[in-house]
Amino acid sequence: MVEIEGWAGTVMIGIVVDSVSEVLNIKVDDIEDTPAFGARINTDYILGMAKMGGGVKILLDIDRALSAEDVVAVLEKTT
């Protein structure tokens, strides 16, 4: 379940994923800004990156990952 901020306010929807490998609590201090990967890669949907346990976790900005059209389509199916 995710909450998405949209033009109509906050919408809670469920998203089906292939798998979940882990659930983490990440401190704000551990989150770094998204690096510039170059002009060819759109990083608008990346909230930031966290270095944890010898690896890097990419944090998804769910409000930007789903377009307004996606949210409208979900709302139309639920009403």
PDB file of N, CA, C and O in Angstrom:
ATOM      1  N   MET A   1       0.854  -1.175   0.000  1.00  0.00           N
ATOM      2  CA  MET A   1       0.000   0.000   0.000  1.00  0.00           C
ATOM      3  C   MET A   1       0.897   1.234   0.000  1.00  0.00           C
ATOM      4  O   MET A   1       1.884   1.314   0.731  1.00  0.00           O
ATOM      5  N   VAL A   2       0.522   2.187  -0.840  1.00  0.00           N
ATOM      6  CA  VAL A   2       1.261   3.445  -0.893  1.00  0.00           C
ATOM      7  C   VAL A   2       0.272   4.597  -0.889  1.00  0.00           C
ATOM      8  O   VAL A   2      -0.868   4.455  -1.330  1.00  0.00           O
ATOM      9  N   GLU A   3       0.717   5.726  -0.391  1.00  0.00           N
ATOM     10  CA  GLU A   3      -0.070   6.947  -0.433  1.00  0.00           C
ATOM     11  C   GLU A   3       0.550   7.846  -1.485  1.00  0.00           C
ATOM     12  O   GLU A   3       1.751   8.115  -1.455  1.00  0.00           O
ATOM     13  N   ILE A   4      -0.273   8.309  -2.414  1.00  0.00           N
ATOM     14  CA  ILE A   4       0.209   9.164  -3.490  1.00  0.00           C
ATOM     15  C   ILE A   4      -0.451  10.526  -3.361  1.00  0.00           C
ATOM     16  O   ILE A   4      -1.670  10.631  -3.224  1.00  0.00           O
ATOM     17  N   GLU A   5       0.366  11.564  -3.405  1.00  0.00           N
ATOM     18  CA  GLU A   5      -0.152  12.929  -3.383  1.00  0.00           C
ATOM     19  C   GLU A   5      -0.499  13.311  -4.804  1.00  0.00           C
ATOM     20  O   GLU A   5       0.345  13.227  -5.696  1.00  0.00           O
ATOM     21  N   GLY A   6      -1.726  13.729  -5.022  1.00  0.00           N
ATOM     22  CA  GLY A   6      -2.156  14.122  -6.357  1.00  0.00           C
ATOM     23  C   GLY A   6      -3.003  15.362  -6.299  1.00  0.00           C
ATOM     24  O   GLY A   6      -3.161  15.970  -5.240  1.00  0.00           O
ATOM     25  N   TRP A   7      -3.552  15.742  -7.438  1.00  0.00           N
ATOM     26  CA  TRP A   7      -4.367  16.952  -7.525  1.00  0.00           C
ATOM     27  C   TRP A   7      -5.640  16.845  -6.692  1.00  0.00           C
ATOM     28  O   TRP A   7      -6.210  17.857  -6.284  1.00  0.00           O
ATOM     29  N   ALA A   8      -6.085  15.606  -6.442  1.00  0.00           N
ATOM     30  CA  ALA A   8      -7.314  15.409  -5.660  1.00  0.00           C
ATOM     31  C   ALA A   8      -7.020  15.161  -4.184  1.00  0.00           C
ATOM     32  O   ALA A   8      -7.930  14.849  -3.417  1.00  0.00           O
ATOM     33  N   GLY A   9      -5.773  15.296  -3.786  1.00  0.00           N
ATOM     34  CA  GLY A   9      -5.400  15.033  -2.405  1.00  0.00           C
ATOM     35  C   GLY A   9      -4.618  13.737  -2.303  1.00  0.00           C
ATOM     36  O   GLY A   9      -4.033  13.279  -3.285  1.00  0.00           O
ATOM     37  N   THR A  10      -4.607  13.154  -1.135  1.00  0.00           N
ATOM     38  CA  THR A  10      -3.872  11.914  -0.903  1.00  0.00           C
ATOM     39  C   THR A  10      -4.736  10.721  -1.283  1.00  0.00           C
ATOM     40  O   THR A  10      -5.895  10.618  -0.881  1.00  0.00           O
ATOM     41  N   VAL A  11      -4.153   9.831  -2.059  1.00  0.00           N
ATOM     42  CA  VAL A  11      -4.849   8.628  -2.502  1.00  0.00           C
ATOM     43  C   VAL A  11      -4.049   7.425  -2.023  1.00  0.00           C
ATOM     44  O   VAL A  11      -2.835   7.368  -2.217  1.00  0.00           O
ATOM     45  N   MET A  12      -4.725   6.462  -1.395  1.00  0.00           N
ATOM     46  CA  MET A  12      -4.055   5.238  -0.974  1.00  0.00           C
ATOM     47  C   MET A  12      -4.420   4.142  -1.973  1.00  0.00           C
ATOM     48  O   MET A  12      -5.595   3.853  -2.201  1.00  0.00           O
ATOM     49  N   ILE A  13      -3.381   3.537  -2.565  1.00  0.00           N
ATOM     50  CA  ILE A  13      -3.611   2.456  -3.516  1.00  0.00           C
ATOM     51  C   ILE A  13      -2.640   1.319  -3.223  1.00  0.00           C
ATOM     52  O   ILE A  13      -1.605   1.510  -2.585  1.00  0.00           O
ATOM     53  N   GLY A  14      -2.993   0.158  -3.694  1.00  0.00           N
ATOM     54  CA  GLY A  14      -2.112  -0.996  -3.575  1.00  0.00           C
ATOM     55  C   GLY A  14      -1.356  -1.195  -4.873  1.00  0.00           C
ATOM     56  O   GLY A  14      -1.906  -0.982  -5.953  1.00  0.00           O
ATOM     57  N   ILE A  15      -0.118  -1.596  -4.776  1.00  0.00           N
ATOM     58  CA  ILE A  15       0.709  -1.855  -5.946  1.00  0.00           C
ATOM     59  C   ILE A  15       1.201  -3.299  -5.858  1.00  0.00           C
ATOM     60  O   ILE A  15       1.689  -3.735  -4.815  1.00  0.00           O
ATOM     61  N   VAL A  16       1.068  -4.027  -6.950  1.00  0.00           N
ATOM     62  CA  VAL A  16       1.559  -5.402  -7.012  1.00  0.00           C
ATOM     63  C   VAL A  16       2.998  -5.374  -7.509  1.00  0.00           C
ATOM     64  O   VAL A  16       3.298  -4.755  -8.529  1.00  0.00           O
ATOM     65  N   VAL A  17       3.882  -6.045  -6.787  1.00  0.00           N
ATOM     66  CA  VAL A  17       5.290  -6.122  -7.174  1.00  0.00           C
ATOM     67  C   VAL A  17       5.685  -7.582  -7.330  1.00  0.00           C
ATOM     68  O   VAL A  17       5.020  -8.475  -6.806  1.00  0.00           O
ATOM     69  N   ASP A  18       6.772  -7.818  -8.056  1.00  0.00           N
ATOM     70  CA  ASP A  18       7.251  -9.179  -8.256  1.00  0.00           C
ATOM     71  C   ASP A  18       7.753  -9.803  -6.959  1.00  0.00           C
ATOM     72  O   ASP A  18       7.470 -10.964  -6.665  1.00  0.00           O
ATOM     73  N   SER A  19       8.499  -9.019  -6.190  1.00  0.00           N
ATOM     74  CA  SER A  19       9.026  -9.536  -4.933  1.00  0.00           C
ATOM     75  C   SER A  19       9.502  -8.382  -4.059  1.00  0.00           C
ATOM     76  O   SER A  19       9.719  -7.266  -4.529  1.00  0.00           O
ATOM     77  N   VAL A  20       9.656  -8.684  -2.786  1.00  0.00           N
ATOM     78  CA  VAL A  20      10.233  -7.748  -1.822  1.00  0.00           C
ATOM     79  C   VAL A  20      11.404  -8.455  -1.180  1.00  0.00           C
ATOM     80  O   VAL A  20      11.240  -9.519  -0.583  1.00  0.00           O
ATOM     81  N   SER A  21      12.581  -7.875  -1.295  1.00  0.00           N
ATOM     82  CA  SER A  21      13.762  -8.541  -0.751  1.00  0.00           C
ATOM     83  C   SER A  21      14.017  -8.171   0.709  1.00  0.00           C
ATOM     84  O   SER A  21      14.592  -8.962   1.457  1.00  0.00           O
ATOM     85  N   GLU A  22      13.595  -6.977   1.118  1.00  0.00           N
ATOM     86  CA  GLU A  22      13.781  -6.574   2.504  1.00  0.00           C
ATOM     87  C   GLU A  22      12.977  -5.320   2.791  1.00  0.00           C
ATOM     88  O   GLU A  22      12.610  -4.585   1.874  1.00  0.00           O
ATOM     89  N   VAL A  23      12.707  -5.081   4.049  1.00  0.00           N
ATOM     90  CA  VAL A  23      12.042  -3.870   4.503  1.00  0.00           C
ATOM     91  C   VAL A  23      12.989  -3.201   5.485  1.00  0.00           C
ATOM     92  O   VAL A  23      13.450  -3.826   6.440  1.00  0.00           O
ATOM     93  N   LEU A  24      13.278  -1.927   5.247  1.00  0.00           N
ATOM     94  CA  LEU A  24      14.282  -1.230   6.049  1.00  0.00           C
ATOM     95  C   LEU A  24      13.724   0.050   6.654  1.00  0.00           C
ATOM     96  O   LEU A  24      12.828   0.681   6.095  1.00  0.00           O
ATOM     97  N   ASN A  25      14.264   0.414   7.793  1.00  0.00           N
ATOM     98  CA  ASN A  25      14.054   1.743   8.362  1.00  0.00           C
ATOM     99  C   ASN A  25      15.326   2.517   8.072  1.00  0.00           C
ATOM    100  O   ASN A  25      16.408   2.148   8.531  1.00  0.00           O
ATOM    101  N   ILE A  26      15.193   3.585   7.313  1.00  0.00           N
ATOM    102  CA  ILE A  26      16.362   4.368   6.913  1.00  0.00           C
ATOM    103  C   ILE A  26      16.278   5.739   7.576  1.00  0.00           C
ATOM    104  O   ILE A  26      15.265   6.430   7.471  1.00  0.00           O
ATOM    105  N   LYS A  27      17.335   6.117   8.248  1.00  0.00           N
ATOM    106  CA  LYS A  27      17.400   7.422   8.902  1.00  0.00           C
ATOM    107  C   LYS A  27      17.591   8.511   7.851  1.00  0.00           C
ATOM    108  O   LYS A  27      18.264   8.303   6.841  1.00  0.00           O
ATOM    109  N   VAL A  28      17.001   9.657   8.097  1.00  0.00           N
ATOM    110  CA  VAL A  28      17.115  10.784   7.172  1.00  0.00           C
ATOM    111  C   VAL A  28      18.575  11.137   6.931  1.00  0.00           C
ATOM    112  O   VAL A  28      18.949  11.499   5.815  1.00  0.00           O
ATOM    113  N   ASP A  29      19.406  11.035   7.969  1.00  0.00           N
ATOM    114  CA  ASP A  29      20.828  11.369   7.845  1.00  0.00           C
ATOM    115  C   ASP A  29      21.567  10.434   6.891  1.00  0.00           C
ATOM    116  O   ASP A  29      22.623  10.796   6.375  1.00  0.00           O
ATOM    117  N   ASP A  30      21.026   9.227   6.647  1.00  0.00           N
ATOM    118  CA  ASP A  30      21.671   8.257   5.767  1.00  0.00           C
ATOM    119  C   ASP A  30      21.274   8.427   4.300  1.00  0.00           C
ATOM    120  O   ASP A  30      21.796   7.727   3.433  1.00  0.00           O
ATOM    121  N   ILE A  31      20.355   9.350   4.020  1.00  0.00           N
ATOM    122  CA  ILE A  31      19.878   9.561   2.654  1.00  0.00           C
ATOM    123  C   ILE A  31      20.681  10.675   1.998  1.00  0.00           C
ATOM    124  O   ILE A  31      20.818  11.771   2.543  1.00  0.00           O
ATOM    125  N   GLU A  32      21.208  10.370   0.815  1.00  0.00           N
ATOM    126  CA  GLU A  32      21.964  11.350   0.033  1.00  0.00           C
ATOM    127  C   GLU A  32      21.144  11.763  -1.181  1.00  0.00           C
ATOM    128  O   GLU A  32      20.266  11.029  -1.634  1.00  0.00           O
ATOM    129  N   ASP A  33      21.446  12.950  -1.700  1.00  0.00           N
ATOM    130  CA  ASP A  33      20.771  13.410  -2.911  1.00  0.00           C
ATOM    131  C   ASP A  33      21.066  12.463  -4.069  1.00  0.00           C
ATOM    132  O   ASP A  33      22.088  11.777  -4.083  1.00  0.00           O
ATOM    133  N   THR A  34      20.167  12.437  -5.025  1.00  0.00           N
ATOM    134  CA  THR A  34      20.349  11.619  -6.211  1.00  0.00           C
ATOM    135  C   THR A  34      21.485  12.198  -7.041  1.00  0.00           C
ATOM    136  O   THR A  34      21.466  13.383  -7.372  1.00  0.00           O
ATOM    137  N   PRO A  35      22.477  11.376  -7.382  1.00  0.00           N
ATOM    138  CA  PRO A  35      23.573  11.893  -8.206  1.00  0.00           C
ATOM    139  C   PRO A  35      23.104  12.117  -9.644  1.00  0.00           C
ATOM    140  O   PRO A  35      22.108  11.540 -10.080  1.00  0.00           O
ATOM    141  N   ALA A  36      23.824  12.950 -10.362  1.00  0.00           N
ATOM    142  CA  ALA A  36      23.523  13.173 -11.782  1.00  0.00           C
ATOM    143  C   ALA A  36      24.117  12.021 -12.571  1.00  0.00           C
ATOM    144  O   ALA A  36      25.334  11.837 -12.592  1.00  0.00           O
ATOM    145  N   PHE A  37      23.262  11.246 -13.218  1.00  0.00           N
ATOM    146  CA  PHE A  37      23.720  10.117 -14.017  1.00  0.00           C
ATOM    147  C   PHE A  37      23.991  10.518 -15.457  1.00  0.00           C
ATOM    148  O   PHE A  37      24.435   9.688 -16.250  1.00  0.00           O
ATOM    149  N   GLY A  38      23.741  11.749 -15.809  1.00  0.00           N
ATOM    150  CA  GLY A  38      23.900  12.215 -17.181  1.00  0.00           C
ATOM    151  C   GLY A  38      22.554  12.640 -17.732  1.00  0.00           C
ATOM    152  O   GLY A  38      21.510  12.329 -17.159  1.00  0.00           O
ATOM    153  N   ALA A  39      22.584  13.341 -18.831  1.00  0.00           N
ATOM    154  CA  ALA A  39      21.373  13.905 -19.405  1.00  0.00           C
ATOM    155  C   ALA A  39      20.437  12.845 -19.972  1.00  0.00           C
ATOM    156  O   ALA A  39      19.250  13.119 -20.151  1.00  0.00           O
ATOM    157  N   ARG A  40      20.924  11.660 -20.257  1.00  0.00           N
ATOM    158  CA  ARG A  40      20.111  10.641 -20.915  1.00  0.00           C
ATOM    159  C   ARG A  40      19.263   9.824 -19.942  1.00  0.00           C
ATOM    160  O   ARG A  40      18.386   9.077 -20.376  1.00  0.00           O
ATOM    161  N   ILE A  41      19.504   9.950 -18.655  1.00  0.00           N
ATOM    162  CA  ILE A  41      18.768   9.159 -17.669  1.00  0.00           C
ATOM    163  C   ILE A  41      17.880  10.083 -16.836  1.00  0.00           C
ATOM    164  O   ILE A  41      18.359  11.028 -16.210  1.00  0.00           O
ATOM    165  N   ASN A  42      16.582   9.793 -16.839  1.00  0.00           N
ATOM    166  CA  ASN A  42      15.627  10.579 -16.061  1.00  0.00           C
ATOM    167  C   ASN A  42      15.624  10.068 -14.622  1.00  0.00           C
ATOM    168  O   ASN A  42      15.295   8.909 -14.369  1.00  0.00           O
ATOM    169  N   THR A  43      15.988  10.931 -13.691  1.00  0.00           N
ATOM    170  CA  THR A  43      16.036  10.545 -12.276  1.00  0.00           C
ATOM    171  C   THR A  43      14.966  11.262 -11.452  1.00  0.00           C
ATOM    172  O   THR A  43      15.054  11.294 -10.224  1.00  0.00           O
ATOM    173  N   ASP A  44      13.963  11.834 -12.110  1.00  0.00           N
ATOM    174  CA  ASP A  44      12.923  12.575 -11.395  1.00  0.00           C
ATOM    175  C   ASP A  44      12.184  11.713 -10.380  1.00  0.00           C
ATOM    176  O   ASP A  44      11.707  12.227  -9.368  1.00  0.00           O
ATOM    177  N   TYR A  45      12.081  10.419 -10.632  1.00  0.00           N
ATOM    178  CA  TYR A  45      11.328   9.517  -9.755  1.00  0.00           C
ATOM    179  C   TYR A  45      12.181   8.953  -8.616  1.00  0.00           C
ATOM    180  O   TYR A  45      11.683   8.171  -7.807  1.00  0.00           O
ATOM    181  N   ILE A  46      13.449   9.336  -8.543  1.00  0.00           N
ATOM    182  CA  ILE A  46      14.331   8.861  -7.468  1.00  0.00           C
ATOM    183  C   ILE A  46      14.381   9.921  -6.380  1.00  0.00           C
ATOM    184  O   ILE A  46      14.771  11.062  -6.627  1.00  0.00           O
ATOM    185  N   LEU A  47      13.985   9.533  -5.175  1.00  0.00           N
ATOM    186  CA  LEU A  47      13.965  10.443  -4.028  1.00  0.00           C
ATOM    187  C   LEU A  47      15.375  10.695  -3.501  1.00  0.00           C
ATOM    188  O   LEU A  47      15.716  11.816  -3.125  1.00  0.00           O
ATOM    189  N   GLY A  48      16.177   9.656  -3.477  1.00  0.00           N
ATOM    190  CA  GLY A  48      17.535   9.765  -2.977  1.00  0.00           C
ATOM    191  C   GLY A  48      18.169   8.392  -2.949  1.00  0.00           C
ATOM    192  O   GLY A  48      17.594   7.418  -3.435  1.00  0.00           O
ATOM    193  N   MET A  49      19.360   8.323  -2.376  1.00  0.00           N
ATOM    194  CA  MET A  49      20.077   7.060  -2.261  1.00  0.00           C
ATOM    195  C   MET A  49      20.616   6.928  -0.850  1.00  0.00           C
ATOM    196  O   MET A  49      21.035   7.910  -0.238  1.00  0.00           O
ATOM    197  N   ALA A  50      20.602   5.710  -0.343  1.00  0.00           N
ATOM    198  CA  ALA A  50      21.100   5.465   1.015  1.00  0.00           C
ATOM    199  C   ALA A  50      22.173   4.398   0.965  1.00  0.00           C
ATOM    200  O   ALA A  50      21.983   3.346   0.355  1.00  0.00           O
ATOM    201  N   LYS A  51      23.303   4.667   1.607  1.00  0.00           N
ATOM    202  CA  LYS A  51      24.368   3.677   1.706  1.00  0.00           C
ATOM    203  C   LYS A  51      24.164   2.906   3.000  1.00  0.00           C
ATOM    204  O   LYS A  51      24.225   3.465   4.095  1.00  0.00           O
ATOM    205  N   MET A  52      23.919   1.593   2.848  1.00  0.00           N
ATOM    206  CA  MET A  52      23.643   0.757   4.013  1.00  0.00           C
ATOM    207  C   MET A  52      24.251  -0.620   3.825  1.00  0.00           C
ATOM    208  O   MET A  52      24.165  -1.199   2.743  1.00  0.00           O
ATOM    209  N   GLY A  53      24.857  -1.138   4.860  1.00  0.00           N
ATOM    210  CA  GLY A  53      25.339  -2.511   4.845  1.00  0.00           C
ATOM    211  C   GLY A  53      26.250  -2.843   3.678  1.00  0.00           C
ATOM    212  O   GLY A  53      26.186  -3.945   3.134  1.00  0.00           O
ATOM    213  N   GLY A  54      27.088  -1.914   3.291  1.00  0.00           N
ATOM    214  CA  GLY A  54      28.008  -2.157   2.193  1.00  0.00           C
ATOM    215  C   GLY A  54      27.373  -2.047   0.816  1.00  0.00           C
ATOM    216  O   GLY A  54      28.020  -2.361  -0.183  1.00  0.00           O
ATOM    217  N   GLY A  55      26.130  -1.612   0.738  1.00  0.00           N
ATOM    218  CA  GLY A  55      25.442  -1.464  -0.538  1.00  0.00           C
ATOM    219  C   GLY A  55      24.738  -0.128  -0.639  1.00  0.00           C
ATOM    220  O   GLY A  55      24.776   0.688   0.282  1.00  0.00           O
ATOM    221  N   VAL A  56      24.103   0.079  -1.765  1.00  0.00           N
ATOM    222  CA  VAL A  56      23.370   1.313  -2.000  1.00  0.00           C
ATOM    223  C   VAL A  56      21.916   0.971  -2.264  1.00  0.00           C
ATOM    224  O   VAL A  56      21.620   0.066  -3.044  1.00  0.00           O
ATOM    225  N   LYS A  57      21.020   1.677  -1.630  1.00  0.00           N
ATOM    226  CA  LYS A  57      19.584   1.506  -1.811  1.00  0.00           C
ATOM    227  C   LYS A  57      19.053   2.737  -2.533  1.00  0.00           C
ATOM    228  O   LYS A  57      19.315   3.866  -2.118  1.00  0.00           O
ATOM    229  N   ILE A  58      18.309   2.520  -3.610  1.00  0.00           N
ATOM    230  CA  ILE A  58      17.690   3.615  -4.340  1.00  0.00           C
ATOM    231  C   ILE A  58      16.280   3.802  -3.789  1.00  0.00           C
ATOM    232  O   ILE A  58      15.501   2.851  -3.721  1.00  0.00           O
ATOM    233  N   LEU A  59      15.961   5.028  -3.400  1.00  0.00           N
ATOM    234  CA  LEU A  59      14.669   5.332  -2.802  1.00  0.00           C
ATOM    235  C   LEU A  59      13.743   5.927  -3.852  1.00  0.00           C
ATOM    236  O   LEU A  59      14.043   6.966  -4.439  1.00  0.00           O
ATOM    237  N   LEU A  60      12.635   5.273  -4.080  1.00  0.00           N
ATOM    238  CA  LEU A  60      11.678   5.670  -5.098  1.00  0.00           C
ATOM    239  C   LEU A  60      10.752   6.758  -4.581  1.00  0.00           C
ATOM    240  O   LEU A  60      10.212   6.638  -3.481  1.00  0.00           O
ATOM    241  N   ASP A  61      10.564   7.804  -5.347  1.00  0.00           N
ATOM    242  CA  ASP A  61       9.587   8.847  -5.038  1.00  0.00           C
ATOM    243  C   ASP A  61       8.286   8.425  -5.703  1.00  0.00           C
ATOM    244  O   ASP A  61       8.072   8.706  -6.883  1.00  0.00           O
ATOM    245  N   ILE A  62       7.421   7.759  -4.963  1.00  0.00           N
ATOM    246  CA  ILE A  62       6.214   7.167  -5.521  1.00  0.00           C
ATOM    247  C   ILE A  62       5.298   8.221  -6.125  1.00  0.00           C
ATOM    248  O   ILE A  62       4.560   7.923  -7.065  1.00  0.00           O
ATOM    249  N   ASP A  63       5.328   9.455  -5.605  1.00  0.00           N
ATOM    250  CA  ASP A  63       4.497  10.520  -6.153  1.00  0.00           C
ATOM    251  C   ASP A  63       4.906  10.881  -7.576  1.00  0.00           C
ATOM    252  O   ASP A  63       4.086  11.375  -8.349  1.00  0.00           O
ATOM    253  N   ARG A  64       6.157  10.641  -7.926  1.00  0.00           N
ATOM    254  CA  ARG A  64       6.642  10.940  -9.276  1.00  0.00           C
ATOM    255  C   ARG A  64       6.738   9.697 -10.152  1.00  0.00           C
ATOM    256  O   ARG A  64       6.736   9.801 -11.378  1.00  0.00           O
ATOM    257  N   ALA A  65       6.820   8.537  -9.541  1.00  0.00           N
ATOM    258  CA  ALA A  65       6.947   7.301 -10.323  1.00  0.00           C
ATOM    259  C   ALA A  65       5.656   6.984 -11.063  1.00  0.00           C
ATOM    260  O   ALA A  65       5.687   6.454 -12.173  1.00  0.00           O
ATOM    261  N   LEU A  66       4.526   7.306 -10.453  1.00  0.00           N
ATOM    262  CA  LEU A  66       3.236   7.095 -11.099  1.00  0.00           C
ATOM    263  C   LEU A  66       2.764   8.433 -11.658  1.00  0.00           C
ATOM    264  O   LEU A  66       2.737   9.432 -10.939  1.00  0.00           O
ATOM    265  N   SER A  67       2.397   8.457 -12.917  1.00  0.00           N
ATOM    266  CA  SER A  67       1.949   9.698 -13.543  1.00  0.00           C
ATOM    267  C   SER A  67       0.537  10.043 -13.076  1.00  0.00           C
ATOM    268  O   SER A  67      -0.161   9.212 -12.496  1.00  0.00           O
ATOM    269  N   ALA A  68       0.137  11.265 -13.336  1.00  0.00           N
ATOM    270  CA  ALA A  68      -1.224  11.685 -12.988  1.00  0.00           C
ATOM    271  C   ALA A  68      -2.238  10.823 -13.715  1.00  0.00           C
ATOM    272  O   ALA A  68      -3.304  10.527 -13.175  1.00  0.00           O
ATOM    273  N   GLU A  69      -1.916  10.418 -14.935  1.00  0.00           N
ATOM    274  CA  GLU A  69      -2.815   9.557 -15.695  1.00  0.00           C
ATOM    275  C   GLU A  69      -2.979   8.203 -15.018  1.00  0.00           C
ATOM    276  O   GLU A  69      -4.074   7.640 -15.016  1.00  0.00           O
ATOM    277  N   ASP A  70      -1.909   7.678 -14.447  1.00  0.00           N
ATOM    278  CA  ASP A  70      -1.983   6.411 -13.722  1.00  0.00           C
ATOM    279  C   ASP A  70      -2.920   6.523 -12.525  1.00  0.00           C
ATOM    280  O   ASP A  70      -3.748   5.642 -12.293  1.00  0.00           O
ATOM    281  N   VAL A  71      -2.788   7.600 -11.772  1.00  0.00           N
ATOM    282  CA  VAL A  71      -3.626   7.791 -10.591  1.00  0.00           C
ATOM    283  C   VAL A  71      -5.088   7.963 -10.989  1.00  0.00           C
ATOM    284  O   VAL A  71      -5.972   7.404 -10.339  1.00  0.00           O
ATOM    285  N   VAL A  72      -5.356   8.728 -12.047  1.00  0.00           N
ATOM    286  CA  VAL A  72      -6.722   8.911 -12.518  1.00  0.00           C
ATOM    287  C   VAL A  72      -7.316   7.578 -12.955  1.00  0.00           C
ATOM    288  O   VAL A  72      -8.474   7.291 -12.651  1.00  0.00           O
ATOM    289  N   ALA A  73      -6.542   6.761 -13.661  1.00  0.00           N
ATOM    290  CA  ALA A  73      -7.027   5.468 -14.097  1.00  0.00           C
ATOM    291  C   ALA A  73      -7.401   4.589 -12.907  1.00  0.00           C
ATOM    292  O   ALA A  73      -8.406   3.880 -12.951  1.00  0.00           O
ATOM    293  N   VAL A  74      -6.599   4.632 -11.847  1.00  0.00           N
ATOM    294  CA  VAL A  74      -6.904   3.850 -10.641  1.00  0.00           C
ATOM    295  C   VAL A  74      -8.170   4.374  -9.989  1.00  0.00           C
ATOM    296  O   VAL A  74      -9.029   3.592  -9.582  1.00  0.00           O
ATOM    297  N   LEU A  75      -8.295   5.693  -9.887  1.00  0.00           N
ATOM    298  CA  LEU A  75      -9.485   6.277  -9.277  1.00  0.00           C
ATOM    299  C   LEU A  75     -10.747   5.940 -10.048  1.00  0.00           C
ATOM    300  O   LEU A  75     -11.791   5.694  -9.445  1.00  0.00           O
ATOM    301  N   GLU A  76     -10.670   5.925 -11.358  1.00  0.00           N
ATOM    302  CA  GLU A  76     -11.834   5.612 -12.188  1.00  0.00           C
ATOM    303  C   GLU A  76     -12.262   4.167 -11.996  1.00  0.00           C
ATOM    304  O   GLU A  76     -13.454   3.865 -12.048  1.00  0.00           O
ATOM    305  N   LYS A  77     -11.310   3.273 -11.774  1.00  0.00           N
ATOM    306  CA  LYS A  77     -11.633   1.850 -11.593  1.00  0.00           C
ATOM    307  C   LYS A  77     -12.217   1.571 -10.221  1.00  0.00           C
ATOM    308  O   LYS A  77     -12.917   0.575 -10.038  1.00  0.00           O
ATOM    309  N   THR A  78     -11.940   2.437  -9.251  1.00  0.00           N
ATOM    310  CA  THR A  78     -12.410   2.193  -7.878  1.00  0.00           C
ATOM    311  C   THR A  78     -13.701   2.923  -7.562  1.00  0.00           C
ATOM    312  O   THR A  78     -14.288   2.703  -6.503  1.00  0.00           O
ATOM    313  N   THR A  79     -14.153   3.779  -8.450  1.00  0.00           N
ATOM    314  CA  THR A  79     -15.391   4.517  -8.172  1.00  0.00           C
ATOM    315  C   THR A  79     -16.513   4.075  -9.066  1.00  0.00           C
ATOM    316  O   THR A  79     -17.625   4.594  -8.965  1.00  0.00           O
TER     317      THR A  79
END
